[in-house]
Amino acid sequence: MKPYRRRASTLSVRRTLRRRGAQPKVVALGGGMGLSASLAALRRITGDLTAVVTVADDGGSSGRLREELGVLPPGDLRKALAALCGDDDWGQTWARVIQHRFQSKGEINGHAVGNLLIVALWEQLGDPVQALDLVGRLLGAQGRVLPMSAVPLELQALVKGHDPERPDDVDTVRGQATVALTPGDVQSVHLVPNDPPAVPEAVEAVLDADWVVLGPGSWFSSVIPHLLVPQLLDALAETKARKVLSLNLAPQPGETEGFSPQRHLEVLGRHAPKLALDVVLADEAAVPDRESLADAAKRLGAAVELAPVAGPDGSAKHDPELLAAAYDRIFRMHGRIGPWR
């Protein structure tokens, strides 16, 4: 089997995405804008979609609500719900509403409407999953959003050269918002508490999936944290689902500054050495050394798929329709023989 496959033609994305029969059950893991990009693509090709979202955010509106009320940080959950809103007037109106941030000179400044709505329902219902399901119904979300853990988490990183005056020293950097922008070389990350409980519905979704999608997103602060929740990692190892890892279009300032595509795979493998993947998806233009990426993917049990998935504006953002076409093609080429269950 060749390690790389290209798109065979430039047929319209809509034609490429036309499906027959039942749709695959897909679970997407991540957080922030990376997960939003993946969800915006995946909702175009399946109606059976679940997002499992990291809950370690401690910055901005989420951090303030978390500190004041002791709740899960709602921001990444809100972004996932917005990404699952439909393209009709109802969906796009509600997506804008829940993403709206207040601007004032008072304490409401910077809070997102969706964050306040989610936290209000958590307090009313006492059940974070039930509340998120209710928000999803209100928005007409084309999928389900779940937190990866039932408790707020703190992300900590061991960073070499965090202090430029001590380039060989390794320091502990605390907090997702700080880790995401840290100078220096991130050696590893861990969660506090280090054995957090997974949300049972998230574990069940992974075990019942046909495909699990991990990434794109902030590598140490949004992608790898899912692999640090023992019950989720066990589910990823046990599930019969195929697993695809979607790489970023470019290294991120701070936590992955200077990383090659293959180094992203290497650090993920160090954090979850027993995790096997099936496919690594990367943009054609973002891979200068294809053989090295193929070798790194092979060590994780995966083949590499290259496809043009970047947006037309030259930024490091995925185009939702091109990414959808790439996922759809992977699901068809690497899926099990026969119709989706």
N, C-alpha and C positions, 0 to 999 in steps of 0.2 A: 504494500500500500504506500503510495506516495505521501510524504509528510505535508504537502501543501496542495490545496485545490483552489482554483480561481472560479469566479462566476463565469458561466459559459456564455452569457450574452448580456445585453443591456435592455432586456424587456422591461416594460413598466413594472414598478414595484407592486401595483395593485394586481396585475396579472400573476406575478410571482407568488403573491400571498394567498391566492385563491385556494381554499382547502376543500377536501372531500371527506365526508363522513364525520366521525366524532373528533373532538379536539384534544390535544395533549394537556395533561395536568402539569402545570409549570409552577415551581416555587422559585422566587428570586430573593437572594440574600444580599444585604448591603445597607447603605444609608446615604443620606444627603443627595446631592445632585447626580452622583453616579447611579444610584438606584433609581432615581426618577427617570433618567435617560433609558435605563433598561426597561422599566415598566411602561413608559410611553411607547416603546417598540413592541414589547410583548403583548400588550392589550390589542394590538392590531392583528395578531395571529392566533390568539386563543381567548376563549371566554372563561377558562378555568385557570385562574391566576391568583397566586397568593404571594404577598410580599412579607418577608420576615426582616424586621428592621432593628438595627442596633439601638441601644438605649444607654449610651455612655456620654452623650452630649452634655457639656456643662457650660456652654457659652451663650451669649445673647438672651433672647426671651426664654428659651428652654432652660438655661441655667438659672435664671432668676426665679422661674416658677418652681423648678426643682428644689432650689435652696429654701424658698419661702414656704412651700406647701409639702415638700417631701414626696412629690410625685415622680413618675417616670418622665424624662424629658420628652415633650410632645413634638418637637420641631421636625425631626426626620420622619416621624409617623405622618405628620401633616403633609409634608412634601410628597410622600408616597401616595397618600389619598388624592392629592391634587393631580399627580401624574396619571392616576387611574380614571380621572374624569373624562367623559366622552367629548367628542368634537362638536356636539350639538350646542345650541344656545344655553340649555340648562347646565350641561357639564362645564362649559367654559365660563359661564357666569359664576358658578359656585367655586370653580378653581381659582378665579380671581379674588373672590370674597375671602376664602380661607387663607389665601396667601397675603392678603392686605395687611400692612403694618401701620399702626397708628403713629402719627408724628405730633408730638406735643411737648410742652415744657414740664409736664407732670410725670407721674410714675407709670402711666400707661404707655409712655413713649417707647417705641421699638417692639412692643408686643404684637404678635400676629393674631388676627382674628381666629384662625383655626386652632392655634395653641390654646386660647382661652375657651373656645367651644369644647375641645377635647377634654381639658381639665375639668370643666364644669360638669360634663357628663360622667367623668370618672367619679367625681364627688357625689353626684346624684345616684349613680347606679352601683358604685362600689365594685365594679368589675371592668378592668381595662379592656378586655377582649369584647365584651358585650357593648361597651361604649363605642369602640372603634367600628364595630359592625353597624351600629346605629348611624354614626356619621357617614359611613360608606353608603348606606341606603339613602340618606338625605341627599348626598351628592350625586347619586346614580353611578357610583364608582364601579368600574368594570373589573372587579377583582376584590380580594380581601387583604387587609393590612393587619399584621400581628407584630407585637414586640417580641424580640428574641428571648428576653428574660422578664421575669415578673418583678424584678427589683432594679432600682437605678444602679448603674455600674460606674466605677471610676476606671479610666484607662491610664495605665502607667507605662512608660517606656524607658529602657536603658539606652542612653545616647552618648556616643563617643564624640568628644570635641564640642559638647554643647556650649561650653565656655571657650571662646576662641583663644583665650590666654592659656588654656590648659588643653591643648588639642589631643593629648593621649589619654586624658582622664575620661571615665565613664560615669555619668550622672543619671539620677532618676528624675524624669520629667513627668509631672502629674497633670492629668486632665486632657480630655480629647481635644479641646480647642487649642491647648498649648502644644500637644504632640503634633497636631496637623501642621503647625507652622514652625516647628523647632529647627534651629540650626544644628549642624552636626550630623553624624551618621547614626541612624536608629539601628541598634543591634537587635532588639527584641521588644515585644510588648506583652503585657499581661493585664488581667482584670482584677479589680478589688470589689467584692470578694472574689477569691480565685476559683471558687466552685459554685457559680451562681446557678439558680434553678432556671431551666428553660421553661417557656410557656408550653404547656402540653399540646395545645392546638398547633403550635409551630412544629414540634417534633412529629406529630401525626401527619401534618401536611408534607413534610420531607419524606417520611416513610411511604406515603401514598402517591408520591409524584411520579410522573414519567420522565421529567427533566428538572434538574436543579441548576439555576444560573447564579454564579457568584461573580460579582463585579459588574461593570467597572466602578471606580470610586477611590476615595482616599485609602491607600493600601493598608497602612497600619491602623488607621482610626475608624474605617468603615467596613473594610473587606475582611481582614484577618480576625477581628473580634468575634465573629460568628464561630470561628474554629476554636475559640477559647472557652466556649460554653460546653462542658463535657457531654451533656445529654444531646445537644445539637450535633456535636462532632460524632458521637456514637450513631446517631440517626443517619448522618451523611455516609458513614462507613457501612451501615447495615442496609440502607435503601437499595432497591433494585433500579432506581432512577439513573439515567445517564446524567453526567455532570459536565457543564461547560463553564469555563472561566473566561470572562471577557476582560481583556487588558485595556488600560487607559491609552489615550492617544498620545500622551506625552508625560514625562515625569512631572511631579507636582513640587512647586517651591516649598522647601522645608523638608518634609518627611521622606520624600523619594527623589530629592535633587540629585541629578546625575545618574539615576538608575537606568540601566538598559532593560528592554522587555524581559530578557532571560533572568535578570536579577530579581525582578518581581516574582518570578516563579520560584527562584531559589529561596527567598525569604519566606514565602508562603509554605514551601515544603519543610523548612526548618521548624515552623510553628505547628505543623500538623503532618509529621513524617509518615503516618499511616494512611493519609487521605489519598485516594486515587481519583484521577480525573479522566474524562473521556476526550474532551475537545478543549483546545485553547484558541480563542478567537482574537485576532489582532487585525488592525488596519494595515493594508498593504504598504502605505507610505511611512508607517511608524516603525518598521522593522528593518534596520540597516544590515543586520547579520542574521540571515534566515536559518543558517545551519546551527548556530549556537542556540537560537530559540527552539528549533526542532529537538536538539539534544536535551535541553532543559525540560521541555514538555514530555519527552519520552521517559525521563526519569520519574515523572508523575503518572505515567501510564497513558498519556494523551497524545493525540494527533493535533497538528496545527492547521487551522483554517484561516486563510487570509482573504479579506474582503474590504472593499472601500466603504467605510462606515462613518467617515468624518463629515461634519457639516460643510457647506459650501463657503462659509465665511473665513475659513482659515484658522478658526479658534480650535481649542482642544475640546470641542463638544461633539458628541455623536449626533448624527442625523437620524431621527427616529424611524423614518421609512427605510433608509438604507440598513440600519441596524436590525429592523424587523425582517427585512429580506434575508440578511445573513443568518439570523436565528432560525427563520423558517427553513432555509436551505440545510442548515445543520441538523435540525430536527428530522427532516426527511431523509437525509443521506446517512445519518448515524443512528436513526431510530430503529427499533426492533421491527422485524418483518411483520406485516399485517396491520390492520386498522388500529387507531388509538383506542384504548379501552374505554 
